[in-house]
Amino acid sequence: MGEVSKTGVVVVTHGDAAIDMVAAAERMVGRLDVQVVAVQAGEERKAIEERLSVACKKLSTEDVLFLVDLEGSTPFNLCCSHCAGTSVVLSGMNLPMLFKLATADRMHGAATLAEELKATAMKSIHIRSSGH
């Protein structure tokens, strides 16, 4: 049986949202131990692919969870193309996911971590109106 490794996390968004959200979360909960890729408008696909490869290599694991802002976008599709082995792409990344990431167990694989973060994100969505 192979050695169990910690799931690596790469946060990928349009513009500087990934940088800003990770910084905000880390101010609240401490270091998240993630790689961040901020995709700028007009950036060449090849440049994005290279930065994703570098981010993944820095994690030193093939078990990677990509947290992406928007499903179907170029960053999302490029993350999907970088999925190897047990890696997973989770879209709709938000601050509650990053807060949960601080305490989540990363030893059960990217898919399990993705489900845990998705559940947290969904529980964080609320609608309030003046009548309630």
Wavefront OBJ file of the C-alpha trace (Angstrom):
o trace
v 0.000 0.000 0.000
v 1.369 3.462 -0.980
v 2.175 6.204 1.450
v -0.729 8.553 2.165
v 0.117 12.144 1.304
v -1.499 15.394 2.256
v -3.837 16.851 -0.358
v -2.326 19.939 -1.930
v -4.538 22.919 -2.708
v -4.249 25.426 -5.551
v -6.579 28.457 -5.440
v -7.243 29.851 -8.925
v -9.365 32.878 -9.791
v -9.822 35.641 -12.306
v -7.907 38.789 -11.404
v -6.482 39.109 -7.916
v -9.472 37.567 -6.122
v -7.453 34.472 -5.131
v -4.665 36.584 -3.648
v -7.089 38.801 -1.752
v -9.330 35.997 -0.491
v -6.433 33.842 0.711
v -4.896 36.873 2.439
v -8.233 37.706 4.123
v -8.747 34.111 5.273
v -5.187 33.850 6.584
v -5.673 37.027 8.640
v -8.621 35.299 10.326
v -7.521 31.658 10.622
v -3.766 31.525 10.055
v -1.645 30.072 7.274
v -3.577 27.922 4.788
v -0.636 26.213 3.045
v -1.989 26.724 -0.489
v -0.616 27.807 -3.828
v -2.335 30.761 -5.510
v -2.710 31.446 -9.230
v -4.300 34.783 -10.157
v -5.300 34.785 -13.835
v -5.206 38.254 -15.355
v -7.454 39.458 -18.196
v -5.857 38.794 -21.560
v -3.202 36.470 -20.128
v -2.017 33.858 -22.612
v -3.273 30.314 -22.053
v 0.238 28.930 -22.212
v 1.390 31.298 -19.450
v -1.515 30.212 -17.229
v -0.758 26.543 -17.882
v 2.879 27.093 -16.925
v 1.944 28.852 -13.672
v -0.474 26.030 -12.803
v 2.305 23.492 -13.433
v 4.698 25.414 -11.191
v 2.064 25.671 -8.445
v 1.392 21.920 -8.606
v 5.105 21.071 -8.505
v 5.542 23.213 -5.394
v 2.935 21.062 -3.609
v 5.025 17.877 -4.012
v 1.935 15.678 -4.319
v -0.227 14.343 -7.130
v -3.313 14.602 -4.923
v -4.402 18.175 -5.682
v -7.624 20.065 -5.058
v -8.064 23.055 -7.348
v -10.399 25.690 -5.858
v -11.641 27.800 -8.779
v -14.018 30.747 -8.899
v -16.089 29.996 -12.013
v -17.077 26.706 -13.652
v -16.558 26.555 -17.403
v -14.087 29.448 -17.436
v -10.596 29.246 -18.925
v -8.986 28.870 -15.471
v -11.474 26.094 -14.619
v -10.818 24.264 -17.887
v -7.047 24.566 -17.500
v -7.270 23.183 -13.954
v -9.295 20.260 -15.292
v -6.564 19.569 -17.834
v -4.000 19.513 -14.982
v -5.967 16.912 -13.039
v -3.941 13.764 -12.720
v -4.518 10.725 -10.554
v -6.820 11.677 -7.694
v -6.903 15.436 -8.308
v -10.236 17.301 -8.276
v -11.522 20.720 -9.400
v -14.120 22.468 -7.190
v -15.724 25.640 -8.545
v -17.558 28.390 -6.688
v -14.667 29.042 -4.306
v -15.575 31.393 -1.447
v -14.266 32.587 1.916
v -16.177 30.035 4.026
v -14.398 27.287 2.050
v -11.046 28.852 2.844
v -11.945 29.201 6.536
v -12.891 25.502 6.634
v -9.682 24.585 4.833
v -7.753 25.813 7.883
v -9.143 22.962 10.010
v -10.028 20.344 7.380
v -8.243 16.987 7.369
v -6.222 16.829 4.142
v -5.209 13.192 4.566
v -8.323 11.591 3.029
v -7.856 12.722 -0.559
v -8.888 15.572 -2.811
v -12.415 14.249 -3.447
v -13.219 13.987 0.274
v -11.773 17.430 0.940
v -13.773 18.858 -1.975
v -17.022 17.420 -0.579
v -16.289 18.871 2.861
v -15.556 22.329 1.445
v -18.601 22.193 -0.836
v -20.853 21.359 2.131
v -19.394 24.283 4.089
v -19.905 26.661 1.173
v -23.512 25.588 0.699
v -24.275 25.997 4.412
v -22.879 29.532 4.238
v -25.433 30.732 1.684
v -28.375 32.575 3.228
v -31.145 34.896 2.048
v -32.454 37.606 4.324
v -35.152 40.104 3.636
v -36.750 42.885 5.654
v -39.572 40.508 6.583
v -37.324 37.852 8.120
l 1 2 3 4 5 6 7 8 9 10 11 12 13 14 15 16 17 18 19 20 21 22 23 24 25 26 27 28 29 30 31 32 33 34 35 36 37 38 39 40 41 42 43 44 45 46 47 48 49 50 51 52 53 54 55 56 57 58 59 60 61 62 63 64 65 66 67 68 69 70 71 72 73 74 75 76 77 78 79 80 81 82 83 84 85 86 87 88 89 90 91 92 93 94 95 96 97 98 99 100 101 102 103 104 105 106 107 108 109 110 111 112 113 114 115 116 117 118 119 120 121 122 123 124 125 126 127 128 129 130 131 132
